[in-house]
Amino acid sequence: MATKEEKNNFSIAIERLTADKRISYIEAITLHCEETGLEVELAATLVNDILKAKIKMEAQELRYLPRSKIGRAHV
């Protein structure tokens, strides 16, 4: 199991990639794995709750996931 420090370092690396390269979180994780040789399955264990929320929001905006109904007015 990944330590809190490993998750934090991974999160920082992903945040830097998204900011520096102006890419999505999903793309940043994929790029990070390619650049470091980290297996995607292992990277998945390093995603903390904050990154999970950002990835979910990004996926909803891209319509990969349905949008949450909480806080939305029904039309």
Secondary structure as the mmCIF struct_conf table of DSSP 4:
data_model
#
loop_
_struct_conf.conf_type_id
_struct_conf.id
_struct_conf.beg_label_comp_id
_struct_conf.beg_label_asym_id
_struct_conf.beg_label_seq_id
_struct_conf.end_label_comp_id
_struct_conf.end_label_asym_id
_struct_conf.end_label_seq_id
HELX_RH_AL_P HELX_RH_AL_P1 LYS A 4 LYS A 21
TURN_TY1_P TURN_TY1_P1 ARG A 22 ARG A 22
HELX_RH_AL_P HELX_RH_AL_P2 TYR A 25 THR A 36
TURN_TY1_P TURN_TY1_P2 GLY A 37 GLY A 37
HELX_RH_AL_P HELX_RH_AL_P3 VAL A 40 LEU A 46
HELX_RH_AL_P HELX_RH_AL_P4 ASP A 49 GLU A 61
TURN_TY1_P TURN_TY1_P3 LEU A 62 ARG A 63
BEND BEND1 TYR A 64 LEU A 65
HELX_LH_PP_P HELX_LH_PP_P1 PRO A 66 SER A 68
TURN_TY1_P TURN_TY1_P4 ILE A 70 GLY A 71
#
